Amino acid sequence: MSILEAHDLRRTFTTTTGVLRRNRKEVEAVRGVSFAIEPGELFGLLGPNGAGKTTTIKMLITLLLPTSGSATILGLDVVRDAREVRRQIGYVFGGDRGLYERLSALDNLRYFAELYAVPARDQRARIGELLELVGLTGREKERVEGFSRGMRQRLHIARGLLHDPALLFLDEPSIGIDPVGARELRQTIAGLRDQGKTILLTTHYMFEADELCDRIAVIRTGELVAQGTPAQLKARVTAGSVVEVETFSGVGETDVRGRVGVVGALAGVRSVVVDDGAVGETLVVQVEPGADVTAAVLGALRGIRVGRVVTREPTLEDAYVQLVSS
């Protein structure tokens, strides 16, 4: 039996527009989402802001009622059996909320162990195991207010695992964390996966999803547009190559965004996007198999200052951009 099964999940909100004359408008945030997560699998749910990821997660963790459709966790319906579902899941979100800063890490875990109804005789051993798992052994008596953001996120994971849930939800756990902390957090998540813990992960970092996830689903405007392993998603664009052109434009100069349509119309070009950089923009051009478009692309950019030009193999990020942009 799958740990989680979602069938045609839908969620519609009613909102109002206008100032003097208020008009009611229905917004379909999630439109027929279906997927399953198998035991021991790390499943990634990816999508841009506003795509419906958070709404989907909230329905699965019993915080929102679906407008229609159904979802089960270990065979328990998330609507009819909400209380039992909550006993089977853990939820970890990104950010600093959810911990008591003036308490130590140990006291935080003791407090949440009581809320999760962890038997008193098991609490000490369980908390010790989790502190070891997330790499906070030796720091457990320090106040959380002195912890780095990465340490807080690892403590969040320990908190979410106190009652040994069958399914752990990690909602953008590495957001805002420095590279060293993010790497340590990924190692913690990989360790959970290797121990057989079933995890649903949302993230905006494609390299993170590529490194950690067994399978991925991509959601766009409330609908799933692709599912598969990272390799299967990358295979959608690997029968070709990617040309990256770094550009610079100053005041009064031509902006590269005005040339996207021209470049996209070139023979052999699949798609074109512009990535913002610290000092300029990078034109990312996905190319058809066997096509050589570098000279044509540079010709289309005549009059714009060009820096580095690189041809490379596609990545998961390329596949993701193609899926959510098409």
N, C-alpha and C positions, 0 to 999 in steps of 0.2 A: 504493500500500500504506500502511495506517495505521502510524504509528510504534509504537503500543502497542495490543494487542488482548487484552482479558481476557474469558474465557468461563466463566461459572458457577463463579467462584473460591469455594472453601469452606475454612475452617480451623477445626478442632475441637481444643480443649484438654481435657486430663483434669486435674481438680483434686480435692482432698480436703476434706471438711468434718467438723466435730466434733472433740472433744478426747479423750475416753476411747474412743469408738468412731469410727474413721476410716471415712468413707464416700466412695467414689470417685464423682465426678460429671463428666459430659462437658458442656463449655460450647462452643456453636457461636458463635465470635466473628465469623466472616464466613459469610454464608449466600447463596451464589449470586450474586455480584457480577459483572456484565458491563458493559463499556464499551470504547470505542475513542478514541484520541487521534490526530488527523490532523497531518501535518507543518506546523510553524509555528504550531500552536495553543497557547494558554495555557489549560489545562484545570484547573478548580477542583474539589477533592474536599472537601466540607463535611459536618460532622456534629458532634454533641455528644461530650463525653468518653465513652469507652467504647463508641462506636458501631461501631468496627471500622476506622477510618481508618488508624491506625498499623499494624495487622495486615495490612491490604491493601497498604500501602506496602512493608512488610518482605517480603511475598511477591514483589512486583514487582521489588525490588532484590536478590533472591536470598538474603536473610537468613533467611527461613522457607520451608519446603516446604509447598505447598498440600496439604490433606487430599484434595481432589479439584478438578476443573476444570483450566484451563490459562491461560497467559498468554505472549504473545510480544512481543518488542521487536525491531523491524526483521526480523521473521520468525524470530528466535532464541528458542527455548523457554527460559523462565527456570529450568527444572529441568535439562533435558538439556544446555543450552548456557550454563550459569551463568558460566563463565569469559569467554566471548565477550560475554555480556550486560553484564558489569561493565565491559568496555572501552567500551561504548556509552552508559553512563549516568553522570551526576554526581548526588551527593546532598548537599544542604545542609540542616542541621537548625537549629532555633532554640536559643538559649542560648550560653554562653561556652565550651563544650567543643570540642575538636578543633583548637586552635591552641596553639603553644608560646609562652607569654607572654614569656619572657625572650629570645626571638629577635625580630629585626625582621620587619616584614611581608615584606620582600624575601627574607630568609633562610627564612621559612616557605614562601613560594612556591617557592623553589629546592629546598627539601627535598621538598615534595610533587610537584614536577615530576619529580624522580628516581623517586619511588614510582610515579608514573603512567607512567613510561618515556617521557617527552617527550624527543625527541632533543636532545642537548647543543647542537647547532648552532642549534636553534630556540628554546631556553629563554629567552634574553635578550629576543628580540623578542616572544615570546608573553607573558611576564610584564609587559613594558612596556605591551602592548596592554590587558591585563586591569586593570592598575593605573589606566590612563586610563579604562577602561570603568566601573569602580566608584568613580571619583572619589578615589583615594588617591595619585595622582601628587604627589610632593613630600613625602609622609609615609612613603614606603616604607622608609626607613632608621631609623625610630623603632621602639622596642620595642612589641610588642603590648600589654604590660601597661599602657601609658599610653593605649590607645585607648578610646574610648567604646564602648558596646554596639552602637550603629548602625554604627560603623566596623568593628567586629569582624565583624558580619554581612555587610558588603560584602566584607570580606576572605575570609569563608567562601565567598561566591559566586564570587570570583576563583579560590579553590582548587578549587571544584567544576567550573570551566570550563577548567582547565589543559589537559586532554587533548581539549578540543573535543568533548564528548559529544553524541550525537544527541538525547538526552532528559535534561533536568535536573529533578530532584525538589527542590522547595522545601517543606520540612516546617515550617510555622509559623515562617517566617524573621523576622517582625517582633514576635514575642512579647517583652514586657518592654522594648521600645524606646520612648524618649520621642517625642512627636509630630513633632519636627523630624527626628530620625533615621529615624523610620518613613516620613516623606514622602520623604526622600532615598532610602531603600531601595526604595520603590514606584517612584520615577523610574528607578532602576537596573533593576528588573524589567521596567518598561514598555519601557526601551531594548532589553533582550534580546528581548522580544516583537517589537518593531519591526524588529529585525535578522533575524527569522525563526527564532529559537531555539524549539524545542518544549519546553514546560514543564508539569509537573504541580505544582500549588500546593495546599497545605492551609493553612487559616487559620480562626480564630474571628472575624475582623473582617469583617463583612458589607460594609461600605463598601469595604474593600480588594478583596474578591472582585468586587463590582459594578464597580469602577473598572478592574480588570485583566483579568478572565477573559473569554475568548471563549465558553466553555461551562462549565456547572457540573453536577456530580452531587451529590446530597444522600443521605447514608447514615444510616440509623437502625437500631439493634439488628442490625447486620450485613447489612442489605439496602438496596439503592438504592431510594429512594422517589420520586425525580424526577431528570430530566436535561433540560437545555436551556440556552439563552442566559439571561443575567440578565433580559432583557426578558420572555422566555417564562415564567420562574418568577414574576416579579412580576405577570404577567397572570393568575395564578391567584387573586390577591386584589384586582386593580385594579378589578374590576367592583363597586366598593363604596368604603367609606372607613374610616378608623381614628379612633376617639375616644380621646384620652389624658386621664386624670383623675389629677392629682397629689394624693396623700392624705398625711395626717400622723396618727400615732397615738402617744400617750404611754403611760406606765405606767398600767395599769388601764383604758385605753380600748379600744374595739372595733377589732380588726385587720381591714384590708380583705380579707385572704385568706379570712376567714370569709364574705364576701359574693360570692365568685367564682361559686358555684353559682347564687345568686339572679340575678346579672347575666347569666350565661350562658343562663338560661332565658327571658330577655326576648325578645319578638317582634322580629325583625330583627337579632338578634345572632348572628354566626357563631361567634366564639371569644373567650375572655378569658384573658389572662395577666397576671401581676403582675411588674413589674421593680423590683428593689431600687435605691434611690437613697441618696445620702449622708445625707439627713435625713428621708426618707420612702419611700413606695412609689408607683409609677405604675401605674395600672390601664390596660392596653392592650386596647381593645375593637374587634374587627373587625366591620364592619357590612355587612349585605346592601345591594345596590343600591337606591337610592331610600328607604331607611329613615332615619328621624330618631329616634334613641334617646337623645339627650343628656339630655332631661328625665327619661326613665324610669330611666336609669343613675344620675343624681343622686338620684332618689327612692329607689332601692335602696341607696344609700350614706348614707341619713339616719342621723345620729348620729356620722358620721365626719367629721373636719375635712378639707375639700377646698380645694385651692389652684388651680393653673392647670388650665383645661379647654381642650383644643385638638382641632380636627378637621382631619385632613390626609390626603394621598394615601398609599397603602401603599408601603413600601420593600422591598428584597430581604430585609432582616431580618424584616419581617412575614411574607413568604412562607416564609422558612426556619423561623421559629417555628411557623407553621401546619403545615408539613410534618413537623417532628420531634416535635410535640406531639399530632398527631392519632392 
